[in-house]
Structures are given as C-alpha cells and as structure tokens.
Amino acid sequence: MAPVKVAINGCGRIGRLALRIAWEQPDKFEIVHLNDITPAESVAYLLRYDSVHGARPRRPRALAKCVLK
C-alpha cells in the first residue's frame, strides 16, 4: 500500500509532533507540505531541539525557505 500523503498546517506543538511521527514511519506517511508563518530557520531549530521529546538524531535544516530533514 502506498504511504498516506500528509500536509501539516502550522508547526506548533501538535504539528511538530505529527511531523516527528510521520518521519519515523516513512513507509506509512509521506509529508508533502508543511505550512507555517514562522521563518524556516526557526521551524528547523524547533524540530531539532525539543524540550519534551529530546533532540532528533538527524538534523532538520532550512534551505531557501524550506525545511528539509
């Protein structure tokens, strides 16, 4: 079965958690879009360092207003 395509509107607490879950299950989910009003550099930082869930082993990075894992 093909992975479910997911778009996330907002990268707040719940959006970041949904994104982390989707990244951990690439066979089930494909992130096609992440929308947020915050600059991409800030979103990448918040995805990398989380005070509750800890730091991600892979470093998300901002590139040309986009967040890449």
All heavy atoms as TSV, in Angstrom:
chain	resi	resn	atom	element	x	y	z
A	1	MET	N	N	0.844	-1.177	0.000
A	1	MET	CA	C	0.000	0.000	0.000
A	1	MET	C	C	0.891	1.242	0.000
A	1	MET	O	O	1.893	1.302	0.708
A	1	MET	CB	C	-0.906	-0.021	1.232
A	1	MET	CG	C	-1.813	1.177	1.303
A	1	MET	SD	S	-2.798	1.229	2.803
A	1	MET	CE	C	-4.316	0.589	2.193
A	2	ALA	N	N	0.505	2.232	-0.764
A	2	ALA	CA	C	1.263	3.485	-0.849
A	2	ALA	C	C	1.107	4.284	0.439
A	2	ALA	O	O	0.074	4.222	1.099
A	2	ALA	CB	C	0.760	4.308	-2.029
A	3	PRO	N	N	2.147	5.047	0.803
A	3	PRO	CA	C	2.034	5.870	2.015
A	3	PRO	C	C	0.971	6.954	1.871
A	3	PRO	O	O	0.704	7.437	0.773
A	3	PRO	CB	C	3.421	6.494	2.165
A	3	PRO	CG	C	4.165	6.192	0.937
A	3	PRO	CD	C	3.436	5.159	0.168
A	4	VAL	N	N	0.371	7.320	2.984
A	4	VAL	CA	C	-0.635	8.379	3.017
A	4	VAL	C	C	0.086	9.720	2.883
A	4	VAL	O	O	1.056	9.986	3.592
A	4	VAL	CB	C	-1.426	8.337	4.348
A	4	VAL	CG1	C	-2.378	9.507	4.451
A	4	VAL	CG2	C	-2.152	7.017	4.484
A	5	LYS	N	N	-0.377	10.559	1.970
A	5	LYS	CA	C	0.210	11.885	1.796
A	5	LYS	C	C	-0.388	12.830	2.834
A	5	LYS	O	O	-1.606	12.910	2.981
A	5	LYS	CB	C	-0.049	12.403	0.393
A	5	LYS	CG	C	0.676	11.593	-0.654
A	5	LYS	CD	C	0.475	12.145	-2.030
A	5	LYS	CE	C	1.261	11.311	-3.012
A	5	LYS	NZ	N	1.198	11.846	-4.351
A	6	VAL	N	N	0.499	13.529	3.558
A	6	VAL	CA	C	0.076	14.373	4.666
A	6	VAL	C	C	0.580	15.794	4.463
A	6	VAL	O	O	1.740	16.008	4.107
A	6	VAL	CB	C	0.630	13.826	6.005
A	6	VAL	CG1	C	0.269	14.735	7.161
A	6	VAL	CG2	C	0.138	12.416	6.244
A	7	ALA	N	N	-0.291	16.771	4.689
A	7	ALA	CA	C	0.083	18.182	4.718
A	7	ALA	C	C	-0.211	18.697	6.123
A	7	ALA	O	O	-1.258	18.400	6.687
A	7	ALA	CB	C	-0.709	18.972	3.684
A	8	ILE	N	N	0.728	19.428	6.692
A	8	ILE	CA	C	0.577	19.943	8.055
A	8	ILE	C	C	0.485	21.458	7.992
A	8	ILE	O	O	1.360	22.111	7.434
A	8	ILE	CB	C	1.758	19.501	8.940
A	8	ILE	CG1	C	1.790	17.970	9.031
A	8	ILE	CG2	C	1.649	20.123	10.327
A	8	ILE	CD1	C	2.978	17.419	9.767
A	9	ASN	N	N	-0.589	21.993	8.555
A	9	ASN	CA	C	-0.804	23.432	8.590
A	9	ASN	C	C	-0.469	23.929	9.988
A	9	ASN	O	O	-1.258	23.781	10.914
A	9	ASN	CB	C	-2.252	23.761	8.219
A	9	ASN	CG	C	-2.477	25.237	8.105
A	9	ASN	OD1	O	-1.539	26.004	7.908
A	9	ASN	ND2	N	-3.722	25.657	8.225
A	10	GLY	N	N	0.704	24.496	10.139
A	10	GLY	CA	C	1.141	25.004	11.433
A	10	GLY	C	C	2.160	24.075	12.060
A	10	GLY	O	O	1.980	22.866	12.077
A	11	CYS	N	N	3.226	24.641	12.532
A	11	CYS	CA	C	4.289	23.844	13.128
A	11	CYS	C	C	4.411	24.163	14.609
A	11	CYS	O	O	5.496	24.384	15.130
A	11	CYS	CB	C	5.603	24.085	12.389
A	11	CYS	SG	S	6.760	22.749	12.626
A	12	GLY	N	N	3.268	24.183	15.274
A	12	GLY	CA	C	3.251	24.362	16.722
A	12	GLY	C	C	3.531	23.035	17.402
A	12	GLY	O	O	4.083	22.109	16.814
A	13	ARG	N	N	3.133	22.915	18.632
A	13	ARG	CA	C	3.409	21.702	19.408
A	13	ARG	C	C	2.836	20.455	18.734
A	13	ARG	O	O	3.524	19.453	18.564
A	13	ARG	CB	C	2.803	21.859	20.812
A	13	ARG	CG	C	3.024	20.684	21.712
A	13	ARG	CD	C	2.490	20.972	23.112
A	13	ARG	NE	N	1.114	21.423	23.128
A	13	ARG	CZ	C	0.058	20.623	23.269
A	13	ARG	NH1	N	0.212	19.341	23.395
A	13	ARG	NH2	N	-1.158	21.131	23.286
A	14	ILE	N	N	1.595	20.504	18.305
A	14	ILE	CA	C	0.950	19.343	17.705
A	14	ILE	C	C	1.485	19.086	16.295
A	14	ILE	O	O	1.724	17.946	15.907
A	14	ILE	CB	C	-0.580	19.519	17.708
A	14	ILE	CG1	C	-1.064	19.541	19.156
A	14	ILE	CG2	C	-1.261	18.418	16.924
A	14	ILE	CD1	C	-2.504	19.916	19.333
A	15	GLY	N	N	1.701	20.146	15.517
A	15	GLY	CA	C	2.243	19.973	14.170
A	15	GLY	C	C	3.629	19.349	14.190
A	15	GLY	O	O	3.948	18.463	13.381
A	16	ARG	N	N	4.490	19.786	15.125
A	16	ARG	CA	C	5.830	19.198	15.241
A	16	ARG	C	C	5.769	17.739	15.653
A	16	ARG	O	O	6.504	16.901	15.146
A	16	ARG	CB	C	6.684	19.994	16.233
A	16	ARG	CG	C	7.107	21.338	15.711
A	16	ARG	CD	C	8.207	21.965	16.554
A	16	ARG	NE	N	7.952	21.981	17.982
A	16	ARG	CZ	C	7.354	22.960	18.639
A	16	ARG	NH1	N	6.920	24.018	17.985
A	16	ARG	NH2	N	7.194	22.896	19.942
A	17	LEU	N	N	4.850	17.415	16.557
A	17	LEU	CA	C	4.707	16.030	16.995
A	17	LEU	C	C	4.220	15.150	15.842
A	17	LEU	O	O	4.731	14.047	15.632
A	17	LEU	CB	C	3.738	15.944	18.177
A	17	LEU	CG	C	3.543	14.571	18.795
A	17	LEU	CD1	C	4.876	13.992	19.260
A	17	LEU	CD2	C	2.575	14.648	19.951
A	18	ALA	N	N	3.237	15.636	15.082
A	18	ALA	CA	C	2.751	14.874	13.924
A	18	ALA	C	C	3.862	14.667	12.899
A	18	ALA	O	O	4.001	13.581	12.327
A	18	ALA	CB	C	1.567	15.601	13.284
A	19	LEU	N	N	4.682	15.686	12.684
A	19	LEU	CA	C	5.780	15.581	11.733
A	19	LEU	C	C	6.818	14.568	12.205
A	19	LEU	O	O	7.296	13.750	11.420
A	19	LEU	CB	C	6.425	16.946	11.531
A	19	LEU	CG	C	7.527	17.021	10.493
A	19	LEU	CD1	C	7.016	16.615	9.121
A	19	LEU	CD2	C	8.090	18.433	10.447
A	20	ARG	N	N	7.147	14.579	13.480
A	20	ARG	CA	C	8.116	13.604	14.020
A	20	ARG	C	C	7.602	12.181	13.852
A	20	ARG	O	O	8.344	11.280	13.474
A	20	ARG	CB	C	8.396	13.890	15.490
A	20	ARG	CG	C	9.223	15.131	15.719
A	20	ARG	CD	C	9.364	15.441	17.185
A	20	ARG	NE	N	10.268	14.523	17.858
A	20	ARG	CZ	C	11.502	14.827	18.222
A	20	ARG	NH1	N	11.976	16.028	17.976
A	20	ARG	NH2	N	12.250	13.948	18.821
A	21	ILE	N	N	6.323	11.962	14.123
A	21	ILE	CA	C	5.737	10.628	13.969
A	21	ILE	C	C	5.788	10.192	12.510
A	21	ILE	O	O	6.143	9.050	12.198
A	21	ILE	CB	C	4.294	10.602	14.511
A	21	ILE	CG1	C	4.310	10.739	16.036
A	21	ILE	CG2	C	3.566	9.335	14.088
A	21	ILE	CD1	C	2.953	10.980	16.649
A	22	ALA	N	N	5.448	11.101	11.602
A	22	ALA	CA	C	5.471	10.769	10.174
A	22	ALA	C	C	6.891	10.481	9.702
A	22	ALA	O	O	7.108	9.567	8.896
A	22	ALA	CB	C	4.857	11.913	9.366
A	23	TRP	N	N	7.889	11.236	10.180
A	23	TRP	CA	C	9.278	10.986	9.795
A	23	TRP	C	C	9.756	9.622	10.266
A	23	TRP	O	O	10.577	8.998	9.627
A	23	TRP	CB	C	10.186	12.067	10.368
A	23	TRP	CG	C	10.308	13.259	9.485
A	23	TRP	CD1	C	9.894	13.382	8.201
A	23	TRP	CD2	C	10.903	14.513	9.832
A	23	TRP	NE1	N	10.178	14.633	7.714
A	23	TRP	CE2	C	10.805	15.345	8.702
A	23	TRP	CE3	C	11.491	14.995	10.985
A	23	TRP	CZ2	C	11.291	16.632	8.688
A	23	TRP	CZ3	C	11.978	16.281	10.970
A	23	TRP	CH2	C	11.876	17.090	9.838
A	24	GLU	N	N	9.239	9.161	11.409
A	24	GLU	CA	C	9.654	7.871	11.954
A	24	GLU	C	C	8.989	6.701	11.244
A	24	GLU	O	O	9.393	5.560	11.441
A	24	GLU	CB	C	9.358	7.813	13.453
A	24	GLU	CG	C	10.213	8.770	14.260
A	24	GLU	CD	C	9.768	8.888	15.706
A	24	GLU	OE1	O	8.769	8.232	16.090
A	24	GLU	OE2	O	10.422	9.641	16.451
A	25	GLN	N	N	7.963	6.961	10.428
A	25	GLN	CA	C	7.242	5.900	9.718
A	25	GLN	C	C	7.123	6.243	8.233
A	25	GLN	O	O	6.027	6.438	7.720
A	25	GLN	CB	C	5.857	5.723	10.331
A	25	GLN	CG	C	5.892	5.362	11.800
A	25	GLN	CD	C	4.502	5.215	12.363
A	25	GLN	OE1	O	3.636	4.601	11.746
A	25	GLN	NE2	N	4.275	5.782	13.528
A	26	PRO	N	N	8.250	6.319	7.511
A	26	PRO	CA	C	8.195	6.732	6.102
A	26	PRO	C	C	7.445	5.751	5.198
A	26	PRO	O	O	6.987	6.143	4.121
A	26	PRO	CB	C	9.671	6.831	5.704
A	26	PRO	CG	C	10.381	5.948	6.664
A	26	PRO	CD	C	9.593	5.998	7.943
A	27	ASP	N	N	7.282	4.512	5.627
A	27	ASP	CA	C	6.518	3.552	4.830
A	27	ASP	C	C	5.018	3.794	4.929
A	27	ASP	O	O	4.258	3.348	4.064
A	27	ASP	CB	C	6.852	2.126	5.258
A	27	ASP	CG	C	6.603	1.893	6.752
A	27	ASP	OD1	O	6.858	2.815	7.542
A	27	ASP	OD2	O	6.148	0.787	7.097
A	28	LYS	N	N	4.571	4.539	5.955
A	28	LYS	CA	C	3.146	4.812	6.152
A	28	LYS	C	C	2.735	6.231	5.781
A	28	LYS	O	O	1.592	6.468	5.409
A	28	LYS	CB	C	2.757	4.562	7.607
A	28	LYS	CG	C	2.866	3.120	8.022
A	28	LYS	CD	C	2.408	2.948	9.441
A	28	LYS	CE	C	2.533	1.499	9.858
A	28	LYS	NZ	N	2.127	1.294	11.247
A	29	PHE	N	N	3.675	7.199	5.914
A	29	PHE	CA	C	3.333	8.604	5.694
A	29	PHE	C	C	4.344	9.281	4.775
A	29	PHE	O	O	5.539	9.022	4.870
A	29	PHE	CB	C	3.315	9.375	7.027
A	29	PHE	CG	C	2.344	8.832	8.016
A	29	PHE	CD1	C	2.785	8.072	9.085
A	29	PHE	CD2	C	0.993	9.083	7.893
A	29	PHE	CE1	C	1.897	7.566	10.013
A	29	PHE	CE2	C	0.099	8.582	8.820
A	29	PHE	CZ	C	0.548	7.816	9.877
A	30	GLU	N	N	3.847	10.158	3.920
A	30	GLU	CA	C	4.695	10.994	3.076
A	30	GLU	C	C	4.295	12.451	3.328
A	30	GLU	O	O	3.156	12.845	3.060
A	30	GLU	CB	C	4.500	10.646	1.604
A	30	GLU	CG	C	5.284	11.522	0.674
A	30	GLU	CD	C	4.969	11.260	-0.784
A	30	GLU	OE1	O	4.210	10.316	-1.089
A	30	GLU	OE2	O	5.465	12.015	-1.622
A	31	ILE	N	N	5.223	13.244	3.861
A	31	ILE	CA	C	4.945	14.659	4.099
A	31	ILE	C	C	5.072	15.391	2.763
A	31	ILE	O	O	6.131	15.396	2.152
A	31	ILE	CB	C	5.929	15.258	5.117
A	31	ILE	CG1	C	5.849	14.509	6.448
A	31	ILE	CG2	C	5.660	16.743	5.320
A	31	ILE	CD1	C	4.516	14.608	7.139
A	32	VAL	N	N	3.988	15.989	2.315
A	32	VAL	CA	C	4.009	16.700	1.042
A	32	VAL	C	C	4.051	18.217	1.221
A	32	VAL	O	O	4.443	18.924	0.303
A	32	VAL	CB	C	2.812	16.296	0.148
A	32	VAL	CG1	C	2.927	14.846	-0.266
A	32	VAL	CG2	C	1.486	16.557	0.830
A	33	HIS	N	N	3.653	18.686	2.428
A	33	HIS	CA	C	3.661	20.130	2.640
A	33	HIS	C	C	3.631	20.434	4.132
A	33	HIS	O	O	2.950	19.761	4.896
A	33	HIS	CB	C	2.447	20.777	1.971
A	33	HIS	CG	C	2.494	22.267	1.966
A	33	HIS	ND1	N	3.266	22.978	1.095
A	33	HIS	CD2	C	1.868	23.174	2.741
A	33	HIS	CE1	C	3.113	24.273	1.330
A	33	HIS	NE2	N	2.271	24.412	2.335
A	34	LEU	N	N	4.390	21.443	4.522
A	34	LEU	CA	C	4.380	21.956	5.894
A	34	LEU	C	C	4.255	23.466	5.790
A	34	LEU	O	O	5.101	24.126	5.204
A	34	LEU	CB	C	5.667	21.574	6.627
A	34	LEU	CG	C	5.850	22.170	8.011
A	34	LEU	CD1	C	4.796	21.634	8.963
A	34	LEU	CD2	C	7.233	21.852	8.536
A	35	ASN	N	N	3.182	24.004	6.349
A	35	ASN	CA	C	2.887	25.421	6.240
A	35	ASN	C	C	3.004	26.064	7.621
A	35	ASN	O	O	2.462	25.558	8.592
A	35	ASN	CB	C	1.468	25.592	5.693
A	35	ASN	CG	C	1.109	27.032	5.502
A	35	ASN	OD1	O	1.948	27.852	5.188
A	35	ASN	ND2	N	-0.164	27.343	5.697
A	36	ASP	N	N	3.727	27.186	7.702
A	36	ASP	CA	C	3.841	27.899	8.966
A	36	ASP	C	C	4.209	29.347	8.671
A	36	ASP	O	O	4.839	29.644	7.658
A	36	ASP	CB	C	4.912	27.255	9.848
A	36	ASP	CG	C	4.773	27.679	11.295
A	36	ASP	OD1	O	3.828	27.212	11.957
A	36	ASP	OD2	O	5.592	28.478	11.753
A	37	ILE	N	N	3.825	30.261	9.560
A	37	ILE	CA	C	4.159	31.674	9.365
A	37	ILE	C	C	5.540	32.013	9.908
A	37	ILE	O	O	6.072	33.072	9.647
A	37	ILE	CB	C	3.092	32.598	9.995
A	37	ILE	CG1	C	2.970	32.369	11.497
A	37	ILE	CG2	C	1.749	32.404	9.314
A	37	ILE	CD1	C	2.075	33.372	12.206
A	38	THR	N	N	6.122	31.098	10.680
A	38	THR	CA	C	7.444	31.289	11.271
A	38	THR	C	C	8.518	31.071	10.212
A	38	THR	O	O	8.354	30.229	9.337
A	38	THR	CB	C	7.630	30.274	12.424
A	38	THR	OG1	O	6.516	30.370	13.301
A	38	THR	CG2	C	8.898	30.515	13.184
A	39	PRO	N	N	9.641	31.786	10.271
A	39	PRO	CA	C	10.730	31.552	9.310
A	39	PRO	C	C	11.218	30.093	9.348
A	39	PRO	O	O	11.209	29.448	10.404
A	39	PRO	CB	C	11.838	32.495	9.777
A	39	PRO	CG	C	11.130	33.560	10.555
A	39	PRO	CD	C	9.944	32.890	11.183
A	40	ALA	N	N	11.628	29.585	8.203
A	40	ALA	CA	C	12.053	28.191	8.082
A	40	ALA	C	C	13.196	27.855	9.030
A	40	ALA	O	O	13.269	26.739	9.555
A	40	ALA	CB	C	12.452	27.889	6.642
A	41	GLU	N	N	14.090	28.805	9.283
A	41	GLU	CA	C	15.220	28.558	10.191
A	41	GLU	C	C	14.715	28.266	11.603
A	41	GLU	O	O	15.237	27.384	12.291
A	41	GLU	CB	C	16.177	29.753	10.224
A	41	GLU	CG	C	16.871	30.025	8.911
A	41	GLU	CD	C	16.022	30.841	7.933
A	41	GLU	OE1	O	14.972	31.387	8.333
A	41	GLU	OE2	O	16.411	30.910	6.762
A	42	SER	N	N	13.696	28.978	12.039
A	42	SER	CA	C	13.128	28.757	13.372
A	42	SER	C	C	12.420	27.410	13.457
A	42	SER	O	O	12.529	26.698	14.451
A	42	SER	CB	C	12.150	29.870	13.732
A	42	SER	OG	O	12.807	31.108	13.782
A	43	VAL	N	N	11.687	27.067	12.406
A	43	VAL	CA	C	10.994	25.776	12.381
A	43	VAL	C	C	12.013	24.641	12.435
A	43	VAL	O	O	11.845	23.674	13.181
A	43	VAL	CB	C	10.091	25.657	11.136
A	43	VAL	CG1	C	9.519	24.254	11.018
A	43	VAL	CG2	C	8.969	26.681	11.193
A	44	ALA	N	N	13.087	24.741	11.667
A	44	ALA	CA	C	14.125	23.702	11.672
A	44	ALA	C	C	14.735	23.569	13.066
A	44	ALA	O	O	14.963	22.454	13.551
A	44	ALA	CB	C	15.197	24.026	10.642
A	45	TYR	N	N	14.987	24.678	13.727
A	45	TYR	CA	C	15.556	24.645	15.077
A	45	TYR	C	C	14.594	23.971	16.055
A	45	TYR	O	O	14.993	23.130	16.863
A	45	TYR	CB	C	15.883	26.067	15.554
A	45	TYR	CG	C	16.509	26.096	16.920
A	45	TYR	CD1	C	17.874	25.925	17.073
A	45	TYR	CD2	C	15.733	26.275	18.054
A	45	TYR	CE1	C	18.449	25.935	18.336
A	45	TYR	CE2	C	16.295	26.288	19.312
A	45	TYR	CZ	C	17.660	26.114	19.455
A	45	TYR	OH	O	18.222	26.108	20.701
A	46	LEU	N	N	13.312	24.342	15.990
A	46	LEU	CA	C	12.323	23.763	16.897
A	46	LEU	C	C	12.134	22.268	16.639
A	46	LEU	O	O	11.843	21.507	17.565
A	46	LEU	CB	C	10.989	24.494	16.766
A	46	LEU	CG	C	10.978	25.922	17.294
A	46	LEU	CD1	C	9.675	26.621	16.898
A	46	LEU	CD2	C	11.179	25.945	18.789
A	47	LEU	N	N	12.284	21.836	15.400
A	47	LEU	CA	C	12.194	20.411	15.095
A	47	LEU	C	C	13.407	19.655	15.621
A	47	LEU	O	O	13.310	18.510	16.042
A	47	LEU	CB	C	12.069	20.188	13.585
A	47	LEU	CG	C	10.740	20.573	12.969
A	47	LEU	CD1	C	10.832	20.548	11.458
A	47	LEU	CD2	C	9.643	19.638	13.450
A	48	ARG	N	N	14.556	20.302	15.579
A	48	ARG	CA	C	15.794	19.648	16.025
A	48	ARG	C	C	15.842	19.512	17.539
A	48	ARG	O	O	16.178	18.476	18.067
A	48	ARG	CB	C	16.998	20.452	15.519
A	48	ARG	CG	C	18.326	20.033	16.092
A	48	ARG	CD	C	18.770	18.678	15.584
A	48	ARG	NE	N	20.109	18.411	16.071
A	48	ARG	CZ	C	20.452	17.308	16.705
A	48	ARG	NH1	N	19.585	16.359	16.881
A	48	ARG	NH2	N	21.679	17.130	17.128
A	49	TYR	N	N	15.514	20.588	18.260
A	49	TYR	CA	C	15.616	20.596	19.714
A	49	TYR	C	C	14.235	20.696	20.334
A	49	TYR	O	O	13.568	21.706	20.190
A	49	TYR	CB	C	16.479	21.766	20.185
A	49	TYR	CG	C	17.867	21.721	19.618
A	49	TYR	CD1	C	18.244	22.573	18.591
A	49	TYR	CD2	C	18.796	20.820	20.099
A	49	TYR	CE1	C	19.520	22.528	18.062
A	49	TYR	CE2	C	20.081	20.768	19.581
A	49	TYR	CZ	C	20.432	21.621	18.565
A	49	TYR	OH	O	21.690	21.563	18.036
A	50	ASP	N	N	13.814	19.660	21.041
A	50	ASP	CA	C	12.505	19.642	21.681
A	50	ASP	C	C	12.700	19.353	23.163
A	50	ASP	O	O	13.314	18.351	23.529
A	50	ASP	CB	C	11.629	18.564	21.040
A	50	ASP	CG	C	10.185	18.658	21.470
A	50	ASP	OD1	O	9.932	18.634	22.692
A	50	ASP	OD2	O	9.316	18.732	20.596
A	51	SER	N	N	12.196	20.224	24.038
A	51	SER	CA	C	12.419	20.062	25.470
A	51	SER	C	C	11.685	18.859	26.055
A	51	SER	O	O	12.060	18.361	27.107
A	51	SER	CB	C	12.015	21.340	26.209
A	51	SER	OG	O	10.642	21.590	26.016
A	52	VAL	N	N	10.643	18.375	25.385
A	52	VAL	CA	C	9.903	17.220	25.887
A	52	VAL	C	C	10.383	15.925	25.245
A	52	VAL	O	O	10.655	14.939	25.920
A	52	VAL	CB	C	8.385	17.397	25.642
A	52	VAL	CG1	C	7.626	16.151	26.031
A	52	VAL	CG2	C	7.866	18.595	26.397
A	53	HIS	N	N	10.516	15.921	23.914
A	53	HIS	CA	C	10.842	14.696	23.185
A	53	HIS	C	C	12.328	14.528	22.909
A	53	HIS	O	O	12.746	13.530	22.340
A	53	HIS	CB	C	10.051	14.646	21.877
A	53	HIS	CG	C	8.576	14.674	22.102
A	53	HIS	ND1	N	7.874	13.595	22.577
A	53	HIS	CD2	C	7.676	15.670	21.972
A	53	HIS	CE1	C	6.606	13.912	22.708
A	53	HIS	NE2	N	6.455	15.174	22.346
A	54	GLY	N	N	13.128	15.508	23.275
A	54	GLY	CA	C	14.575	15.406	23.071
A	54	GLY	C	C	14.994	15.817	21.672
A	54	GLY	O	O	14.174	16.103	20.800
A	55	ALA	N	N	16.313	15.820	21.460
A	55	ALA	CA	C	16.869	16.224	20.168
A	55	ALA	C	C	16.730	15.085	19.162
A	55	ALA	O	O	16.836	13.919	19.511
A	55	ALA	CB	C	18.329	16.614	20.327
A	56	ARG	N	N	16.492	15.453	17.924
A	56	ARG	CA	C	16.435	14.459	16.842
A	56	ARG	C	C	17.850	14.058	16.453
A	56	ARG	O	O	18.738	14.899	16.394
A	56	ARG	CB	C	15.757	15.054	15.605
A	56	ARG	CG	C	14.272	15.169	15.733
A	56	ARG	CD	C	13.620	15.525	14.410
A	56	ARG	NE	N	14.036	14.719	13.287
A	56	ARG	CZ	C	13.563	13.498	13.007
A	56	ARG	NH1	N	12.685	12.962	13.791
A	56	ARG	NH2	N	13.982	12.837	11.966
A	57	PRO	N	N	18.062	12.785	16.169
A	57	PRO	CA	C	19.392	12.369	15.733
A	57	PRO	C	C	19.757	12.949	14.362
A	57	PRO	O	O	20.908	13.262	14.100
A	57	PRO	CB	C	19.303	10.847	15.684
A	57	PRO	CG	C	17.856	10.515	15.689
A	57	PRO	CD	C	17.131	11.678	16.302
A	58	ARG	N	N	18.772	13.086	13.483
A	58	ARG	CA	C	19.003	13.711	12.178
A	58	ARG	C	C	18.686	15.188	12.319
A	58	ARG	O	O	17.747	15.571	12.997
A	58	ARG	CB	C	18.113	13.074	11.122
A	58	ARG	CG	C	18.457	11.606	10.926
A	58	ARG	CD	C	17.462	10.924	10.052
A	58	ARG	NE	N	17.751	11.226	8.665
A	58	ARG	CZ	C	17.025	10.786	7.662
A	58	ARG	NH1	N	15.968	10.056	7.870
A	58	ARG	NH2	N	17.343	11.098	6.429
A	59	ARG	N	N	19.456	16.020	11.649
A	59	ARG	CA	C	19.298	17.462	11.809
A	59	ARG	C	C	18.442	18.056	10.694
A	59	ARG	O	O	18.911	18.181	9.564
A	59	ARG	CB	C	20.664	18.133	11.790
A	59	ARG	CG	C	21.596	17.549	12.815
A	59	ARG	CD	C	22.792	18.378	12.938
A	59	ARG	NE	N	22.577	19.060	14.209
A	59	ARG	CZ	C	23.225	20.103	14.619
A	59	ARG	NH1	N	24.143	20.635	13.888
A	59	ARG	NH2	N	22.980	20.639	15.783
A	60	PRO	N	N	17.202	18.461	10.995
A	60	PRO	CA	C	16.427	19.203	10.008
A	60	PRO	C	C	17.136	20.521	9.718
A	60	PRO	O	O	17.741	21.114	10.605
A	60	PRO	CB	C	15.089	19.457	10.696
A	60	PRO	CG	C	15.054	18.545	11.860
A	60	PRO	CD	C	16.475	18.274	12.225
A	61	ARG	N	N	17.093	20.976	8.484
A	61	ARG	CA	C	17.765	22.232	8.138
A	61	ARG	C	C	16.879	23.061	7.230
A	61	ARG	O	O	16.020	22.534	6.534
A	61	ARG	CB	C	19.106	21.967	7.475
A	61	ARG	CG	C	19.024	21.156	6.219
A	61	ARG	CD	C	20.407	20.699	5.773
A	61	ARG	NE	N	20.292	19.742	4.693
A	61	ARG	CZ	C	20.343	20.043	3.413
A	61	ARG	NH1	N	20.510	21.293	3.038
A	61	ARG	NH2	N	20.227	19.115	2.501
A	62	ALA	N	N	17.087	24.350	7.280
A	62	ALA	CA	C	16.334	25.277	6.437
A	62	ALA	C	C	17.147	25.557	5.185
A	62	ALA	O	O	18.346	25.812	5.249
A	62	ALA	CB	C	16.069	26.562	7.189
A	63	LEU	N	N	16.499	25.509	4.045
A	63	LEU	CA	C	17.157	25.769	2.772
A	63	LEU	C	C	16.165	26.490	1.866
A	63	LEU	O	O	15.138	25.924	1.504
A	63	LEU	CB	C	17.607	24.453	2.138
A	63	LEU	CG	C	18.310	24.523	0.804
A	63	LEU	CD1	C	19.629	25.254	0.942
A	63	LEU	CD2	C	18.546	23.141	0.254
A	64	ALA	N	N	16.451	27.736	1.545
A	64	ALA	CA	C	15.602	28.527	0.642
A	64	ALA	C	C	14.142	28.541	1.081
A	64	ALA	O	O	13.258	28.195	0.330
A	64	ALA	CB	C	15.731	28.023	-0.781
A	65	LYS	N	N	13.924	28.903	2.353
A	65	LYS	CA	C	12.581	28.987	2.921
A	65	LYS	C	C	11.871	27.637	3.022
A	65	LYS	O	O	10.661	27.581	3.144
A	65	LYS	CB	C	11.708	29.975	2.148
A	65	LYS	CG	C	12.210	31.390	2.212
A	65	LYS	CD	C	11.239	32.328	1.562
A	65	LYS	CE	C	11.756	33.754	1.636
A	65	LYS	NZ	N	10.832	34.696	1.051
A	66	CYS	N	N	12.620	26.531	2.945
A	66	CYS	CA	C	12.064	25.189	3.073
A	66	CYS	C	C	12.758	24.462	4.211
A	66	CYS	O	O	13.913	24.736	4.496
A	66	CYS	CB	C	12.266	24.384	1.796
A	66	CYS	SG	S	11.443	25.091	0.368
A	67	VAL	N	N	12.068	23.540	4.839
A	67	VAL	CA	C	12.658	22.720	5.896
A	67	VAL	C	C	12.867	21.324	5.331
A	67	VAL	O	O	11.955	20.698	4.813
A	67	VAL	CB	C	11.755	22.650	7.142
A	67	VAL	CG1	C	12.360	21.741	8.179
A	67	VAL	CG2	C	11.535	24.038	7.700
A	68	LEU	N	N	14.099	20.856	5.406
A	68	LEU	CA	C	14.448	19.529	4.918
A	68	LEU	C	C	14.916	18.667	6.064
A	68	LEU	O	O	15.553	19.146	6.978
A	68	LEU	CB	C	15.566	19.619	3.880
A	68	LEU	CG	C	15.327	20.572	2.713
A	68	LEU	CD1	C	16.602	20.709	1.888
A	68	LEU	CD2	C	14.194	20.054	1.847
A	69	LYS	N	N	14.619	17.396	6.000
A	69	LYS	CA	C	15.119	16.532	7.075
A	69	LYS	C	C	16.435	15.907	6.707
A	69	LYS	O	O	16.852	15.868	5.597
A	69	LYS	CB	C	14.108	15.448	7.425
A	69	LYS	CG	C	13.924	14.369	6.386
A	69	LYS	CD	C	13.077	13.282	6.955
A	69	LYS	CE	C	12.938	12.175	5.931
A	69	LYS	NZ	N	12.250	11.054	6.408
